[in-house]
Amino acid sequence: MKNHLKIVSFLLLLNMTAFAQKEELKEAQANYAKGKNQEALAILKKIEYQIINAPDDVKTEYFFTKGNVCKDLAAKNTDAATNFSLAVSAYQDVLLYENESRVYKFAFKASSALKEMKSKLVDGAYNDYKAGKFKESSDKSYEVYLFDKKDTLNLYNAASSSLSAKDYTTSIKYFEQLKKINYTGKGMLFYATNKKTKEEESFTSISAREISVKEGLYEKPRNFYPPSKKDEILTSLGYAFLENNDYCNAEKYYEEALQTNEKCMDCYINLVYVKIEQKKQIVDKMAALGNSPSEMKQYDVLDAQKDEIIKSAIPYLKKALTIEPKNESATKSLLGIYRSLNMTNEYNSLKSSM
């Protein structure tokens, strides 16, 4: 009898808890309807710990409400990045729980909200980039990538935008992720010309373009297969490390890029720059030494290293000149190295060929 009473009491407690949750959900929804998002979010946070044990219908309603509130806050630029992530997570929980229960009440609306959020972020990133707001564009593109990691183009856009923003540390992080997943960027791109602006614009899919063309907003549709982005990723990593004064990693990525494209002029020229900077570092060490016997020995060792480093730049410049014989920058650099190393015959030969 006592066990029976305990079960009844427990069931009554569950019913009362579920009832309380529904009442608080209604209150949160009422605040959301009035535009009082912060008040609505405060109520949702208050009952969050109870939701894990709530009935499925309460769970899905809770997460759908939370998604709506956070989406609205993000749209109003209130802690946009955090609330965007919270909204995405909440809508995805709706889909998860409704797929498990096979009772679909909010799934369609949640899916539509997710698509809308992604579309707005993609458009926002594109508009920020066109306006020269590269950091903002990068942040938005990366948010879209975190939301849908299958759409790796957004990670590439985030990496490129951060490079344009001169945020080299972030750029390195994103480009290294692209390298890790072996991103090539291959795949058909869909373009059409905007009838109003007369500018060609890209579309996320062929169906999205067809709809815009049928509506009479766009014309001259065309498809394009872009070349692999592998070289660009490696050279971008080289450049970002170079700008961060990390010459060891810069050299590593430029050398790797040459393995995939031996005619990369930027690689040869920037590798020479790396060697010159490495030489400067040794020269600075030499200048800091005193006149003691041990320091004089160290000076001689460093002096030999300096010459070897600068000598190692010669093959890069020779290769660059086989690709572009009239490249003035490469020619002047090679002449300067020949002169500094007292390579008179080589200097005169190159000088006479100019």
The 8 nearest C-alpha neighbors of each residue, nearest first, counted from 0:
[[1, 3, 2, 4, 5, 6, 7, 8],
 [2, 0, 4, 3, 5, 6, 7, 8],
 [3, 1, 5, 4, 0, 6, 7, 8],
 [2, 4, 0, 6, 1, 5, 7, 8],
 [3, 5, 1, 7, 2, 6, 8, 0],
 [6, 4, 2, 8, 3, 7, 9, 1],
 [7, 5, 9, 3, 8, 4, 10, 2],
 [6, 8, 4, 10, 9, 5, 11, 3],
 [9, 7, 5, 11, 6, 10, 4, 12],
 [8, 10, 12, 6, 11, 7, 5, 13],
 [11, 9, 13, 7, 12, 8, 6, 14],
 [10, 12, 8, 14, 9, 13, 15, 7],
 [13, 11, 9, 15, 10, 14, 16, 8],
 [14, 12, 10, 16, 11, 15, 17, 9],
 [15, 13, 11, 17, 16, 12, 18, 10],
 [14, 16, 18, 12, 13, 17, 11, 19],
 [17, 15, 19, 13, 18, 14, 12, 20],
 [16, 18, 20, 14, 19, 15, 13, 21],
 [17, 19, 15, 21, 16, 20, 14, 22],
 [20, 18, 16, 22, 17, 21, 15, 23],
 [19, 21, 17, 23, 18, 22, 24, 16],
 [20, 22, 24, 18, 23, 19, 25, 17],
 [21, 23, 25, 19, 24, 20, 18, 26],
 [24, 22, 26, 20, 25, 21, 27, 19],
 [23, 25, 21, 27, 26, 22, 20, 28],
 [26, 24, 28, 22, 23, 27, 29, 21],
 [25, 27, 23, 29, 24, 28, 30, 22],
 [26, 28, 39, 24, 30, 29, 25, 42],
 [29, 27, 31, 25, 30, 26, 24, 32],
 [28, 30, 26, 32, 31, 27, 25, 33],
 [31, 29, 35, 33, 27, 39, 32, 28],
 [30, 32, 28, 34, 36, 35, 33, 29],
 [31, 33, 29, 30, 34, 28, 35, 36],
 [34, 32, 30, 31, 35, 29, 36, 28],
 [33, 35, 31, 32, 36, 30, 37, 29],
 [36, 34, 30, 31, 33, 38, 37, 39],
 [35, 37, 39, 31, 38, 34, 68, 40],
 [36, 38, 40, 39, 35, 41, 72, 68],
 [37, 39, 41, 36, 40, 35, 30, 42],
 [38, 40, 27, 36, 30, 42, 37, 41],
 [41, 39, 43, 37, 42, 38, 36, 44],
 [40, 42, 38, 44, 39, 43, 37, 45],
 [43, 41, 45, 39, 40, 44, 27, 38],
 [44, 42, 40, 45, 41, 46, 47, 39],
 [43, 45, 47, 41, 42, 46, 40, 48],
 [44, 46, 42, 43, 47, 41, 48, 40],
 [47, 45, 49, 43, 44, 48, 42, 50],
 [46, 48, 44, 50, 49, 45, 43, 51],
 [47, 49, 46, 50, 51, 45, 44, 52],
 [50, 48, 47, 46, 51, 52, 53, 20],
 [49, 51, 53, 52, 47, 48, 58, 46],
 [50, 52, 53, 49, 48, 58, 47, 54],
 [53, 51, 50, 49, 54, 58, 48, 55],
 [52, 54, 50, 51, 58, 57, 55, 17],
 [55, 53, 57, 56, 58, 52, 17, 50],
 [56, 54, 58, 57, 59, 53, 96, 100],
 [55, 57, 59, 58, 54, 60, 53, 102],
 [58, 56, 60, 54, 55, 59, 61, 53],
 [59, 57, 55, 61, 56, 60, 50, 53],
 [58, 60, 93, 62, 61, 56, 57, 63],
 [61, 59, 63, 57, 58, 62, 64, 56],
 [60, 62, 58, 64, 59, 63, 57, 65],
 [63, 61, 65, 89, 59, 64, 60, 93],
 [62, 64, 66, 60, 65, 61, 90, 59],
 [63, 65, 67, 61, 62, 66, 60, 68],
 [66, 64, 62, 68, 63, 67, 69, 61],
 [65, 67, 86, 89, 63, 69, 64, 90],
 [66, 68, 70, 64, 65, 69, 71, 63],
 [67, 69, 65, 71, 70, 66, 36, 64],
 [68, 70, 82, 72, 86, 66, 71, 67],
 [71, 69, 73, 67, 86, 72, 68, 66],
 [70, 72, 74, 68, 69, 73, 67, 75],
 [71, 73, 69, 75, 77, 74, 70, 68],
 [72, 74, 79, 76, 70, 82, 75, 71],
 [75, 73, 71, 76, 72, 70, 79, 77],
 [74, 76, 72, 73, 77, 71, 79, 70],
 [77, 75, 79, 73, 74, 78, 72, 80],
 [78, 76, 79, 72, 73, 75, 74, 82],
 [79, 77, 81, 80, 76, 82, 73, 72],
 [78, 80, 73, 76, 77, 82, 81, 83],
 [79, 81, 83, 82, 78, 84, 73, 142],
 [82, 80, 84, 83, 79, 78, 85, 73],
 [81, 83, 85, 69, 73, 79, 84, 80],
 [82, 84, 86, 80, 73, 81, 85, 79],
 [85, 83, 87, 81, 82, 86, 88, 80],
 [86, 84, 82, 88, 83, 87, 89, 81],
 [85, 87, 66, 69, 89, 83, 70, 88],
 [88, 86, 84, 90, 89, 85, 91, 83],
 [87, 89, 91, 85, 86, 90, 84, 92],
 [90, 88, 62, 66, 92, 86, 91, 87],
 [91, 89, 93, 109, 92, 87, 66, 88],
 [90, 92, 88, 94, 93, 89, 87, 95],
 [93, 91, 95, 89, 90, 94, 96, 88],
 [94, 92, 90, 59, 91, 95, 96, 62],
 [93, 95, 91, 97, 92, 106, 96, 98],
 [96, 94, 92, 98, 93, 97, 91, 99],
 [97, 95, 99, 98, 93, 94, 92, 100],
 [96, 98, 100, 94, 99, 101, 102, 103],
 [99, 97, 101, 95, 96, 100, 94, 102],
 [98, 100, 96, 97, 101, 95, 102, 94],
 [99, 101, 97, 102, 98, 96, 55, 103],
 [102, 100, 98, 97, 99, 103, 96, 104],
 [103, 101, 100, 97, 104, 98, 99, 56],
 [104, 102, 97, 106, 105, 101, 98, 107],
 [103, 105, 106, 102, 107, 97, 59, 108],
 [104, 106, 108, 107, 109, 103, 63, 93],
 [107, 105, 109, 94, 108, 103, 104, 110],
 [108, 106, 110, 109, 105, 111, 104, 103],
 [107, 109, 111, 105, 110, 106, 112, 104],
 [108, 110, 106, 112, 90, 111, 107, 105],
 [111, 109, 113, 107, 112, 108, 106, 114],
 [110, 112, 108, 114, 109, 113, 115, 107],
 [113, 111, 115, 109, 110, 114, 108, 116],
 [112, 114, 110, 116, 115, 111, 117, 109],
 [115, 113, 111, 117, 112, 116, 118, 110],
 [114, 116, 112, 118, 113, 117, 111, 119],
 [117, 115, 113, 119, 118, 114, 112, 120],
 [116, 118, 114, 120, 115, 119, 143, 121],
 [117, 119, 115, 121, 116, 120, 114, 122],
 [120, 118, 122, 116, 121, 117, 123, 115],
 [119, 121, 123, 117, 122, 118, 139, 124],
 [120, 122, 124, 118, 123, 119, 117, 125],
 [123, 121, 119, 125, 120, 124, 126, 118],
 [122, 124, 120, 126, 121, 125, 119, 127],
 [123, 125, 136, 127, 121, 139, 122, 126],
 [124, 126, 122, 128, 123, 127, 121, 129],
 [127, 125, 129, 123, 128, 124, 122, 130],
 [128, 126, 132, 130, 136, 124, 129, 125],
 [127, 129, 131, 125, 133, 130, 126, 132],
 [128, 130, 126, 131, 127, 125, 132, 133],
 [131, 129, 127, 128, 132, 126, 133, 125],
 [130, 132, 128, 129, 133, 127, 164, 136],
 [133, 131, 127, 128, 130, 135, 134, 136],
 [132, 134, 136, 164, 160, 128, 135, 131],
 [133, 135, 137, 136, 164, 132, 161, 138],
 [136, 134, 138, 137, 133, 132, 139, 127],
 [137, 135, 124, 133, 127, 139, 134, 128],
 [136, 138, 157, 160, 134, 140, 135, 139],
 [139, 137, 135, 141, 136, 140, 142, 134],
 [140, 138, 142, 136, 141, 124, 137, 120],
 [141, 139, 157, 153, 143, 137, 142, 138],
 [140, 142, 144, 138, 143, 157, 139, 154],
 [143, 141, 139, 145, 144, 140, 146, 138],
 [144, 142, 146, 140, 141, 145, 117, 147],
 [143, 145, 141, 148, 147, 146, 153, 142],
 [146, 144, 142, 143, 147, 148, 141, 154],
 [145, 147, 143, 144, 142, 148, 87, 117],
 [148, 146, 144, 149, 145, 150, 143, 151],
 [149, 147, 144, 150, 145, 151, 146, 143],
 [148, 150, 147, 151, 144, 152, 146, 145],
 [149, 151, 148, 152, 147, 153, 144, 154],
 [152, 150, 154, 153, 149, 148, 144, 155],
 [151, 153, 155, 154, 150, 156, 184, 144],
 [152, 154, 156, 140, 151, 144, 155, 157],
 [155, 153, 157, 151, 156, 152, 144, 141],
 [154, 156, 152, 158, 153, 157, 159, 151],
 [157, 155, 153, 159, 154, 158, 160, 152],
 [158, 156, 137, 154, 140, 160, 141, 155],
 [157, 159, 170, 173, 155, 161, 156, 160],
 [160, 158, 162, 156, 161, 157, 155, 163],
 [161, 159, 137, 163, 133, 157, 162, 158],
 [160, 162, 164, 170, 166, 158, 163, 137],
 [161, 163, 165, 159, 164, 160, 170, 166],
 [164, 162, 160, 165, 161, 133, 159, 166],
 [163, 165, 161, 133, 162, 166, 134, 160],
 [166, 164, 162, 163, 167, 161, 170, 239],
 [167, 165, 161, 164, 169, 168, 162, 170],
 [166, 168, 170, 239, 165, 169, 162, 171],
 [167, 169, 171, 170, 166, 172, 239, 243],
 [170, 168, 172, 171, 167, 166, 173, 161],
 [169, 171, 167, 158, 161, 173, 162, 172],
 [172, 170, 174, 168, 169, 173, 175, 236],
 [173, 171, 169, 175, 170, 174, 176, 168],
 [172, 174, 158, 176, 170, 175, 171, 169],
 [175, 173, 177, 171, 176, 172, 158, 170],
 [174, 176, 178, 177, 172, 173, 171, 179],
 [177, 175, 179, 173, 174, 178, 180, 172],
 [178, 176, 174, 182, 175, 180, 179, 181],
 [177, 179, 181, 175, 176, 180, 182, 174],
 [178, 180, 176, 181, 177, 175, 182, 174],
 [179, 181, 177, 178, 182, 176, 175, 183],
 [182, 180, 178, 179, 177, 183, 229, 176],
 [181, 183, 177, 180, 184, 178, 229, 228],
 [182, 184, 228, 227, 229, 185, 181, 226],
 [185, 183, 228, 227, 182, 186, 152, 225],
 [186, 184, 183, 227, 225, 226, 224, 187],
 [187, 185, 224, 184, 188, 225, 223, 183],
 [186, 188, 224, 223, 222, 189, 185, 225],
 [189, 187, 223, 222, 224, 186, 190, 201],
 [190, 188, 222, 202, 201, 205, 221, 204],
 [191, 189, 201, 221, 200, 220, 202, 222],
 [190, 192, 220, 219, 199, 218, 200, 217],
 [191, 193, 199, 218, 217, 198, 219, 197],
 [192, 194, 217, 197, 198, 195, 196, 199],
 [195, 193, 197, 217, 216, 196, 192, 218],
 [194, 196, 193, 197, 216, 198, 217, 192],
 [197, 195, 198, 193, 194, 192, 199, 217],
 [198, 196, 193, 194, 195, 192, 199, 217],
 [199, 197, 196, 192, 193, 200, 194, 195],
 [198, 200, 192, 191, 193, 190, 197, 201],
 [199, 201, 190, 191, 192, 198, 202, 193],
 [200, 202, 190, 189, 191, 203, 199, 188],
 [203, 201, 189, 204, 208, 190, 207, 200],
 [202, 204, 207, 201, 189, 205, 188, 208],
 [205, 203, 207, 206, 202, 208, 189, 188],
 [204, 206, 208, 207, 189, 209, 202, 203],
 [207, 205, 209, 208, 204, 210, 203, 211],
 [208, 206, 204, 210, 205, 209, 202, 211],
 [207, 209, 205, 211, 206, 210, 202, 212],
 [210, 208, 206, 212, 211, 207, 213, 205],
 [209, 211, 213, 207, 208, 212, 214, 206],
 [212, 210, 214, 208, 209, 213, 216, 217],
 [211, 213, 217, 209, 215, 214, 210, 216],
 [214, 212, 210, 215, 211, 209, 216, 217],
 [215, 213, 211, 212, 216, 210, 217, 209],
 [216, 214, 212, 213, 217, 211, 218, 194],
 [215, 217, 214, 211, 212, 194, 193, 218],
 [218, 216, 193, 212, 194, 192, 215, 211],
 [217, 219, 192, 191, 220, 212, 194, 193],
 [220, 218, 191, 192, 221, 217, 190, 212],
 [221, 219, 191, 190, 218, 192, 222, 189],
 [220, 222, 190, 191, 189, 219, 223, 188],
 [223, 221, 189, 188, 190, 187, 224, 220],
 [222, 224, 188, 187, 225, 189, 221, 190],
 [223, 225, 187, 186, 188, 226, 185, 222],
 [226, 224, 185, 223, 227, 186, 184, 187],
 [225, 227, 228, 185, 224, 184, 183, 229],
 [228, 226, 183, 229, 185, 184, 225, 230],
 [227, 229, 183, 231, 184, 230, 232, 226],
 [228, 230, 232, 183, 231, 227, 233, 182],
 [231, 229, 233, 232, 228, 256, 234, 259],
 [230, 232, 228, 234, 229, 233, 235, 256],
 [233, 231, 235, 229, 230, 234, 174, 228],
 [232, 234, 236, 230, 235, 231, 256, 252],
 [233, 235, 237, 231, 236, 232, 253, 238],
 [236, 234, 238, 232, 237, 233, 231, 239],
 [237, 235, 239, 233, 234, 238, 171, 240],
 [238, 236, 249, 234, 252, 240, 235, 253],
 [237, 239, 241, 235, 236, 240, 234, 242],
 [240, 238, 236, 167, 242, 241, 237, 235],
 [239, 241, 243, 249, 245, 237, 242, 238],
 [242, 240, 238, 244, 249, 243, 239, 245],
 [241, 243, 239, 244, 240, 238, 167, 245],
 [242, 244, 240, 241, 245, 239, 167, 168],
 [245, 243, 241, 242, 246, 240, 249, 239],
 [246, 244, 240, 243, 247, 241, 248, 249],
 [247, 245, 249, 248, 244, 241, 273, 250],
 [246, 248, 250, 249, 245, 251, 273, 240],
 [249, 247, 251, 250, 246, 245, 240, 252],
 [248, 250, 237, 246, 240, 241, 251, 252],
 [251, 249, 253, 247, 248, 252, 246, 254],
 [250, 252, 248, 254, 249, 253, 255, 247],
 [253, 251, 255, 237, 254, 249, 233, 250],
 [252, 254, 256, 250, 266, 255, 237, 251],
 [255, 253, 257, 251, 252, 256, 250, 258],
 [256, 254, 252, 258, 257, 253, 251, 259],
 [255, 257, 253, 258, 254, 259, 233, 230],
 [258, 256, 261, 260, 254, 259, 255, 253],
 [257, 259, 255, 256, 260, 261, 254, 253],
 [260, 258, 257, 256, 261, 230, 255, 229],
 [259, 261, 257, 262, 258, 263, 256, 230],
 [260, 262, 257, 263, 258, 259, 256, 264],
 [263, 261, 260, 264, 322, 257, 319, 318],
 [262, 264, 266, 265, 261, 260, 257, 267],
 [265, 263, 267, 266, 262, 319, 268, 322],
 [266, 264, 268, 263, 267, 269, 234, 270],
 [265, 267, 269, 253, 264, 263, 268, 270],
 [268, 266, 270, 315, 264, 265, 269, 319],
 [269, 267, 265, 271, 270, 266, 264, 272],
 [268, 270, 272, 271, 266, 267, 265, 273],
 [269, 271, 273, 267, 272, 268, 266, 250],
 [270, 272, 274, 312, 268, 269, 273, 275],
 [271, 273, 269, 275, 270, 274, 276, 268],
 [274, 272, 270, 276, 271, 275, 246, 277],
 [273, 275, 277, 271, 272, 276, 309, 278],
 [276, 274, 278, 272, 277, 273, 271, 279],
 [277, 275, 279, 273, 278, 274, 272, 280],
 [278, 276, 274, 280, 279, 275, 273, 281],
 [277, 279, 275, 281, 276, 305, 280, 274],
 [280, 278, 282, 276, 281, 277, 283, 275],
 [279, 281, 277, 283, 278, 282, 276, 284],
 [282, 280, 284, 278, 283, 279, 285, 305],
 [281, 283, 279, 285, 284, 280, 286, 278],
 [284, 282, 286, 280, 281, 285, 279, 287],
 [285, 283, 281, 287, 282, 286, 280, 288],
 [286, 284, 282, 283, 287, 288, 298, 281],
 [285, 287, 283, 284, 288, 282, 289, 281],
 [286, 288, 284, 285, 283, 289, 282, 298],
 [289, 287, 285, 286, 294, 284, 290, 298],
 [290, 288, 291, 294, 287, 295, 286, 285],
 [289, 291, 295, 294, 292, 288, 293, 298],
 [290, 292, 294, 293, 289, 295, 288, 296],
 [293, 291, 295, 294, 296, 290, 297, 289],
 [294, 292, 296, 295, 291, 297, 290, 298],
 [293, 295, 297, 291, 296, 292, 288, 298],
 [294, 296, 298, 292, 297, 293, 290, 291],
 [297, 295, 293, 299, 298, 294, 292, 300],
 [296, 298, 294, 300, 295, 299, 301, 293],
 [299, 297, 295, 301, 296, 300, 285, 294],
 [298, 300, 302, 296, 297, 301, 303, 295],
 [301, 299, 297, 303, 302, 298, 304, 296],
 [302, 300, 304, 298, 303, 299, 305, 297],
 [301, 303, 299, 305, 304, 300, 298, 306],
 [304, 302, 306, 300, 305, 301, 307, 299],
 [305, 303, 301, 307, 302, 306, 308, 300],
 [306, 304, 302, 308, 303, 278, 307, 301],
 [305, 307, 303, 309, 308, 304, 310, 302],
 [308, 306, 310, 304, 305, 309, 311, 303],
 [309, 307, 311, 305, 310, 306, 304, 274],
 [308, 310, 306, 311, 312, 307, 274, 305],
 [309, 311, 307, 312, 308, 313, 306, 336],
 [310, 312, 308, 309, 313, 307, 314, 274],
 [313, 311, 271, 310, 309, 315, 314, 274],
 [312, 314, 316, 315, 311, 310, 317, 333],
 [315, 313, 317, 316, 312, 318, 311, 310],
 [314, 316, 267, 318, 313, 312, 317, 319],
 [317, 315, 319, 313, 318, 314, 329, 320],
 [318, 316, 314, 320, 319, 315, 313, 321],
 [319, 317, 321, 315, 320, 316, 314, 322],
 [318, 320, 316, 322, 317, 321, 323, 264],
 [321, 319, 324, 323, 317, 322, 318, 316],
 [320, 322, 318, 319, 324, 323, 317, 316],
 [321, 323, 319, 320, 324, 318, 262, 264],
 [322, 324, 320, 326, 325, 321, 319, 264],
 [325, 323, 320, 321, 326, 322, 319, 330],
 [326, 324, 323, 327, 320, 330, 353, 329],
 [327, 325, 323, 329, 328, 324, 330, 320],
 [326, 328, 330, 329, 325, 331, 324, 332],
 [329, 327, 331, 330, 326, 332, 268, 333],
 [328, 330, 332, 327, 326, 331, 316, 333],
 [329, 331, 327, 333, 332, 328, 334, 326],
 [332, 330, 334, 328, 333, 329, 327, 335],
 [331, 333, 335, 329, 334, 330, 328, 336],
 [332, 334, 336, 330, 335, 331, 329, 337],
 [335, 333, 331, 337, 332, 336, 346, 338],
 [334, 336, 332, 338, 333, 337, 331, 339],
 [335, 337, 339, 333, 338, 334, 340, 332],
 [338, 336, 342, 334, 340, 346, 335, 339],
 [337, 339, 341, 335, 336, 340, 342, 334],
 [340, 338, 336, 341, 337, 335, 342, 334],
 [339, 341, 337, 342, 338, 336, 306, 310],
 [342, 340, 338, 343, 339, 337, 346, 336],
 [341, 343, 337, 340, 345, 344, 338, 346],
 [344, 342, 346, 341, 345, 347, 338, 337],
 [345, 343, 347, 346, 342, 348, 349, 337],
 [344, 346, 348, 343, 347, 342, 349, 337],
 [345, 347, 343, 349, 344, 337, 348, 334],
 [348, 346, 350, 344, 349, 345, 351, 343],
 [349, 347, 345, 351, 350, 346, 344, 352],
 [348, 350, 352, 346, 351, 347, 345, 353],
 [351, 349, 347, 352, 348, 353, 346, 334],
 [350, 352, 348, 349, 353, 347, 346, 345],
 [351, 353, 349, 350, 348, 347, 346, 324],
 [352, 351, 350, 349, 325, 330, 348, 324]]
